[in-house]
Amino acid sequence: MCGFVGRLILNGENNHKDISRAGKLIYHRGPDEEGTYMDEKISLYFRRLSIIDLKTGHQPMSNDDGMLKIVFNGEIYNYKEIRKELLQKGCIFKTNSDTEVVLRAYEMFGKDVVNKLNGMFAFAIYDKTKHTLFLARDRMGIKPLYYFFNSEQFAFASEIKSLLMLPGITKKPNYQAIGYYLYYMYNPTDSTFFENIYKLMPGWYMVVYADGQVIKNKYWDIYYNYNYTRSEEETIYELRELIKDSVKLQLRADVPVGCHLSGGFDSSTVASIAAAYYPGKIKTFTGRFKEGQFFDESQYAKEVSKVSGTDYLEIVPTAEQFMEYIPKLIWHMDEPAMGPGLFPQAMVCRTAAEHVKVVLGGQGADEVFGGYSRYFLTIEGDSNAQPVPVWKRLQTRLMLVTSNLYRNGFADTARKVLKNVGGGPRNASERWKKYSTALDNQGLFTATLRNKIDGYDLDKGFYQYIEQASTTELFDKILYHDQKTYLPGLLQVEDRTSMAFSLESRVPLLDHRIVEYAATIPPSLKVKGWEPKYIFKQAIKGIIPEMVWQRTDKKGFPTPINAWFKGEVKPFLIQILLDQRTIKRGIFEKSKLQNLIYNSSDNSWNLWAMLNVELWFRIFIDDDQLLKNIALKKGK
């Protein structure tokens, strides 16, 4: 796990000081080592977090004649198998690193190298002879890759903050991305919060030529090809073996490895399998809150730890830490982040980094196998889908009501239930949009912001993946949407919260083989009887403790920000959101801000999003030195 920044000069002279200054901002991604390569056309800067081949594997790395240079961020889990294949073809290796495997494979296979790789990666290969760049990002978007280009330069980096330090790149807010965030809390397009800075999308590569031509190609996608002849028992067995193999493969490292452990199905599965294969006693890291039973799943995490024999470590994040760390985390994120789970995840990573250098987690199973209630709420009215039994509809709603009661009490729950009674959208796409919209925007935006957002067709960006999915099954269409949009937003959080503390985070359940296999399972089996993650749950039966396997309450690391926003954190919210700078910015209506802060309803997600957006403006656009100093303050 590492970080890099690079700059290809298309016209003009190369100033090497620029790249070093930009690279210093991503020290946290690789405190073990730095490296540079520079000539008249290219500048490459690299920070290394040493995980595999600690003694060699330095970057930027060159091939034998020095005509190819690579900077690589991530891990290739099947690098030993690829290395063996290349050795048989006559390749000679100088290191034991996965970076050299990628470079040698590129020499051998060219652009097709990406199809060989099982891992999380973002890399750039510079061809000194042709003055061209080849850049690629992993299939699921686990590792980030951003870029900027004009007639003068093509610049690329692991984090946007590095690009902002390069000459010719100005900091301007992109209101299309802001609009998406304030509707969905994620951005389904390749744009970012910064004008003219883009992200290379998951499963894509690009080639930049010396004349400034840029060509992008999608090398991987999810194709639905249902296997109706395979039995349920065969599916369960094959899926179980794939999951076990992925976890085993991702334990490869030359440094200590641990696991996130929430006590839910997904992290419990990864931790249980990892504990079985790891040489020695593996450490697991759990977070809980003191604000009530709903915010504490530690009993399940402790059961997994006891049965699997892990070394259990637990933390209790606080409201005081929230106020201390939120500016730091927004700086690390580069863009406003998805839900408030960002904060406890970062605190768990902070603790994990004190004990291990690599951590495995359970991210991705919900989006791949269908674990969210909104999937089933969307599918209910679809005439082409398997009918949803009345009892299942009631069960889904009861689960949502119970969850809300635990968090917010009777009055707020009653208001939400009444708001959603009857009269919902009849069209499936509109239902999906309704249940995907994270925030209540009514009266929230000023006329100034509405005019800016109205210039973009946000619906086009939102619906694009529903329309592109290679299936007629609505359930898999919405899963495809989430895997292409919502999941990369979660993975951005995964990357930044871990790398903020120089920790490598791996996600075995997003091995592309598992994702491809899930696309062969028809929804009638994937969520048989409309039970969330039915087939996944059957595959992990016996792997995790029965006490955990029997759970029916889905939580997803709930954070008590509603209680905090009404209590300890309220003065902090008032200080930021009702400050004259916020009002003059002209994004949110002052009366709406006051109502959200002072009334008794649960407005925590709206307030979270607005806090993120305002602090982002202050740190990145206003260049608020006080906040930047807090964000850059070293120490854990």
N, C-alpha and C positions, 0 to 999 in steps of 0.2 A: 504494500500500500504506500503510495507516494503522491507527489504532485509535481506539475511542470507548467512552464509557460514558454511560448515560442513566438517568433516573429519572422516572417518571410518578407523581405523587401522586394516589392515589385517595381518601384521607381524611387530613386534617390539613394542616399547613403545610410549605412547601418551604424547606429550608435549603440555600442555594447553596454554602456552604463544604464541605459533604459531597462534592459532585460534583467539585470542584477537587482535593480531597485524593485521591479515588479515581483521578482522571485522571493524577495525577503518576506513578503506578506503571507506566504504559504509555508513558513517555517514549521508550523504545527503539523503539516501533512508528512513531514519527513525530517525530524530533528537529528537523525543519525548521520546524515552525510549530504553534501551538496555537490553538484557538478555542472559544468557549462561546456558548450561548444559554440564557436562563433566563426563566421567567415564574412565575406563581403555581402552575402545574400541572406544568411540565416543566423539567428541567435536562439540558442536553446538553454534553458535553465531548469535544473532538476533538483528536487528534494527527496531524500530516500528515508523510508521507514523499513529497516532491514527485517525481512521475514524468512526468506529462502536464500541460501547461499550467502551467509553473512560476510564472508571474507572477500568474495569477488562480486560480480554482478553490478559493478559501478555503472552509472549512467551520467550523461548520454553514452550509449554503447555504439561501437563501430563494427562493421563487418571487416573481413580480412584486408581488403584494399582501401578501407577507409572511405569508400564512396557512399555508404549508407550509414545514417545515424538514427538511432531510435531513442525516444523517451516514452516510458511505459508506466502506467498506473494501474494497479490491480493485482490479481493472481490468476494464473492459468493452472487449474487443478489437474488437468491431464498432461502436464508438461513432460512428465517422465515417459508417457506412452508416445507422445509426438517426438520426443528426443530419440527414442529407440528406433522409430520409423526413419528419421533423418540419418541416424548413424548407419542404418542398413543401406541408405542411398549414397553413402560416402561422405557425409558431412563430418567435419571435425570441430569439436567444441573446446573452448578455452575456459568456460565456467560451468557451474552446475545450476545456473539461474534459469528461471522461466523467461526472463527478458531475452536472453540469447536464443532460446527456443523460438520465440516469436520472430526475431530477426532472421534466423536461419530458415524458418518456415516461409517467411516472406520472400527470401532469395529463391527458394525452391518453388513456391506455389503462387507468388504474386498476390493479387487481390484476393484470391481464394483462401488465403491464410485464415481469414475470419471464420470460415466454415469448419476449420480444424479445431478451433479453440473451445474448450469448455471452461468457462470462468467468468470473472467480472473484469472488465478492462476498458481502458481508454488509452490510445497510444497514437503517436505520430512518427512516421518514418520519412526522413529527408534523403532524397536522392541528389547527391552533390553534383553528379554528372549532368543531370537534366534540370536541376534546380526546381524539383517538384516535391510536393508533400502528399503522403498518403496518411489519412487519419481514419480511425475507426472507433466505434463504441459498442459495448457488449449488447447482447440481444434484449435484455430486460431493462437496461438503463440503470444498472447498479452503480456504475462509476460515471462521473460527470465529465463533459467536454464542451467548452464554450468557445465561440469564435467571433471575430470581427474582421470585415474586409472592406477595402475600397481600392481605388486605383493605385494607391501608394503602398499598401501593405496588407498582408493576411496575418492576423494575430490569433493565437489560440492558447487556452489555459484550462487548468483543472478547476479554478475558481475565478469568478468574474472580477473580484477585487484586484487581481493581478493585471487584468486587461485595462482596468481604469487608470493604472499607473503609466501606461504607454502613451507616447505622444500621438496626437491625432485622434484620440478616442475621448469623446466628451461624455459627461454624465448628464443624460437627459431622461426623465421618466417616460416610460412607454405606457400610455393609458389603456391600450388594448389588454396588456397583461394585468394591469391593475383592475380592469373591469372583470376579467375572468376570475381573478382571485376573490373579488368582493361578491361574486355570485356563487362560485363553486369551491373556493379555497384551493384551487389548483388551476394550472394553465395548460390546456390541451394542445397548444400549438408549439412551434419551435422558437417563438419569441420569448424574451425575458422582460423583467421590469425596466431594463435599460434599452433605449432606442438603439437600433443597429447592432446590438449584441444578441447572438443567437446560441441555442444549444443544438448540438448534433443529436438527432433523435435516436432512441434505442434501436439497435439492429440496422443501422446505416453506416456507410463509410463515405468518404469524400476524397477527391483528388484535386489538388491545387497546382495549376501549371504555371510556368515561368511568365507567361503572358497575362496572368491574372484570371484566366478561365477557371471556374470552380464547378466541378461536377459531383453531384450527390447521387448515391444509389442505395436502395434498400436491399440488403443481402439476406434478411431473415424476416419471417412473419409467422403468425399462428394460423395454420390451415386446418379447418375442421373436416375430418374424414372419419365419420363414426364407424366403429366396428360393432356391428349388431350380432355377429356370430360368436364373439368371445363371451364366455360365461361370466357371471358375476364373480364366481370363485377364482377364475383365472385372472380377472381384472384386479381383484384384491391382492392376490399373490404377486403379480407383476409390479403393481404400484408399490407395494411394501418393499420389494427388493430394490426398486429404483430409489426410493427414499433412503433406505439404509446405505446403498452404494454412494449416493450423493453426500451424505453426512460423513461417511468414512473417507471419501476422497477429499473433502474440504477440511479434514483434520491435518492435512499435510502442512507442516511448518517446521522451521528450525528454531522456534521460540515457543514459550508457553502459550497454551490455548485454553480458553474458558467458554462459557455459554451464558447468554441471557436466559432467565427463567422467570416467566410471569405466573405460571400455574395454569395457563390455558392449554388447549390441545397442541398448538403448533410449537411453541417453545419447549413444552414438555416432551414432545416427540424428538426434537433435535437434541435436547439435553440427555434424554434417556439413551438414545442411540450413541451419542458421542461418548457418554460415560462407559458404555460397553466396549468401545473400540480404543479409547484413549489409553496410552501406556501410563498408568499411574492414576492418581485421584484427580479428577477434573474439577475445577472451580466453577460454581454457578453464582450468578448475580441477580438479586431480586430487589425490586423497589415496592414500597407500600406507603400508604398515608395514614395519619393518625385521626383523620376526620370522620371515621365511621367504617362500618363493616363493608359497605359497598366499595370503598376505596382500598380494600385490603384483601388480596388474594393469596397472601403468604401461606395460609394453611395448605393450599394445594401445591405451592412451590416446595414447601418443606416436605410434603409427602413424596414428591418426585425425587428430591434430594436424598431422602432416607432410603427409598427403595433402590435408587441407582447408585448410592454410595458416593455422592459428590461432596465437595467442600462448600458448604452453603454460606454465602455472604449476603447481607441485607442492609438496605439503606432506607431512610425515611426523609424524603425531600420536604422542605418547609416553604411557607409563604415568604419568609425573609430571603431565602435563597432564590426564589423566583424573581424578586425585585432586583437582587444583586446580579443574576445571571442573564436576564432577558436581553439587555443591550449587547452582551457578549455573543449570545446565541444568534441574534439578528445579524450581527456583523459576520459571524461564521456562515450563516445560511446564504448570504448575498441577496436573497429575495425573501419576502414574507413567506412564512412556513405554514404548512398544514397544521391541523389541530394542536391543542395545548399539550398533547402527549409528547411533543418535542422536549419540553422541560424535564419531566422525570426521566425520559430516555437519556438525555444528556447527563443527568446526575448519576444514573446507573453506569454510564460509560466512564464517567470520571472515576468512580470507584473501581471499575474493572481495570482501568489503565494502571492502577497502582499495583496490580497483581499479575496481569497477563499482557501480551502484546496483540493477541488475536482473540476475537470473541465470535461465536456462532449464535444466530438468532432464528426465530420462526417466521420472519416476514414473508408474505406472499400467498399463503395457503387460502386465505379468504377470497382473494381475487381470482385465483386459479380454480378453486373447487366450489365456490359459491357459499360464502359464510355470512353475508350481511342481510339483514332484514329487508333492506330496500330492494334487493333483487326480487324477493317474493311479493312485496307490495306492488312492484311494477308488473309482474307476470300475471297477477290475478285476473285481469280483464282480457287477456289475450285469447282470442277464439281458437288459435292454432295450437296452443299449448295444452299439455295435460291439465285437466281441471284441478283446481286447488280445493280440497275438501273444506267444508265450512269449519270443521274443528281446527284445521291447520291455520286458517285465516284468524280464528279467534286466539289460537296459541301465539301466533306472531305478534298480534296486537297486545296481548296480555304481557308478553315479555317486554315490549317497549314501554307499556304503562308502568310495569313493576320497576323497571330500570329508572324511569323518570321519577317515580315516587321516592325511591331510595335517595336520589340525588337532590330533588327539589321540593318535595312535599306535595300535599294534596292539592292545594289551590293552583299552583303552577301546572301540575299535571292535568287537572280538570280543564284549564284554559286551552292547553295544547290538544286535548282530545276533542273538545267542542269545535276547535278551529278546523279539524280534519274530518269532521263528520259529514258524510255525503258530498255530492256535487264535485267529485274529483275529475280530472281529465279522463276522457274515454279513450283517447289515442295513446297507444303504448309508448311512443317516443315522448309524448308530453308528460306521461306519468313518470317516465324515467328521469326527465328533466326536473320534475317537481321533487322527487325523492333524492335527487343528486344535488339540489340547491341547498348549500349549507347554511346560508344566512338569510335573515328577514330584512330585505332591503327597502321595504316600504317607508318612504319619507326620509331615508338615510342620506341619499346623495344630494348635493347642491345642484342647482341648474347648470353651473359651470362644469361639474364632473359629468352630469348626464349628457350634455352636449358633446363632450369629448368621447365618451363611451359610445354614444349613438352613431358615431362615425364608423364604427366597426360592426361587422355582422357576427356577434358572439354566438348566435345559434349555429351558424355554419361551422365554426370551429368545434362546438360541442357535439353536434350530430355526426361529424365526419366519420368517426369510427364505427358507429352503429351501422352506417351505410356501407362501410368498407368490409365488414366482417364476412368471411367466406362461409356463411351458414344461413339457413332460413329460421333456425331456432332462436327465438327472442332471448331466451335465457343466456345462451352463449354469446349473442350479440352484445348484451350488456356486460357480460364478463370480459369480452374482448375490449369494450370501451374502457373498463376500469384498468385492465392490464396495460393499456396504451396511454392512459392519462392519470388516473388516480394513483396507481401503483408507483409510477416514476416520481410522483410528488412525495410519497412515503419514503422512497429510496433516497431521495435527496436528503431527507431528515436523517435517514440511516447513515449516510456517508458523512454528513457534516457533524452530527452529534458525536460520532466516534472519532473522526479525524481532528476535531477540536481538542481532543486529549491524546492525540497521536496513538490511536487504537484502531486496528483493522477489524472491520465488521464484515462477516460473511453470512450469506443467506442460502443455505442448502436447499430449501424447498422451492427456490427459483432456478435450480438447475434446468437448463433448457430442455433436457430430456423429459423431465417431469411435466413441464408445461406442454410439450408436444404430445406426450402420452395422454394428458388430460383432455386434449382436443380430439382424441379418438373415442372418448367416453360420452355417449349421448346423455343429455340432461335427465332423461328418464331413469338413468342409473346413477349419474353423478350426484343428483339430489333426489334420490328415490323417495317417493311419498312426500316430496317437497321438504325433506329434512336437510337443513343446511350441512354442506360438506359430507353427505352421507357416505360416499365411497371412500373419501379420505379417512373418515372416522373408522370405517370397517378395516381399512388397511393398517391402522395404527393400534387396533385392538390387541391387547397383550403386550404392547411395547411400553405404554404408559400405565401408571397405576389405575386400577378400576375406579377408585375414588375420583380421579380426574376425568377418566373416560365417561363417567356417568353425568358429568356436568351438563346443565342445559342453560346456564346463565352466561351470556357472552358479554365481556366487558371491554377488553382492548385497552388495558392500562388507563382506567378512568382517573382523571385529575380533578381535584376539588376546587377548580378555579371559580365556580359560582360562589361558593362559600368565601373564598379568599377575596373575590371582587366586591362582596358585600361587607367584608371585614377588614383584615389586615392590609390588603392591597388597594383598598378603595382610595385612600389619599394619594397613592402613586398614580392611579388611573386619572383622578381629578387633576393632578399636577400636569400630566401629559396631555390628556384629551380635551380638557377645558382651558388649556393654555392659549393665549392669544395667537401664538404661532400656528397652532392647529386650526383655529377658527379662520385666520387670515389665509391659510392654504387653500381654502375653498373646496374641500372634498366632502366633508360631512356637515350636515345641518346641525347648528349649535343646539337647537331645541331637542332634536332627536338624541344627540349625545347626552344631554342632561337627563332626558327621560330614561335612557338605557342604564345610566349609572345609578340614578336615584330610585327607580321604581323597584318593586319587590320581585318581579318576575326573573326567570333565568335568562339573562341576556349575555351569558358568558362567551358564547362563540362569536357574537357580533363584536363584543368588546375586545376579545382576543384579536380578531382580524383587524379592527381599527387601530389597536395598540401597535400591532406589527407594522401596519402601513405607515403610521405616523413616525414611529421610531426609525423605520427604514429611510424615510425622507430626511430625517434629521442627520442620520449617520452618513448616508451615501450622497444625498443631493445637497443638503445644507452644509455639510462638512462640520457638524457640531463637534467642536474639539473636546468638550467635556465628556460627551457620550463616547466619542472615539477613544479617548484615553481610558475610559472604563472598559470598553470592549477589548482594547489592546493590552490591558494590564496583565502581566504574566502571573503565573501561579495558579494553583488549583483550589 
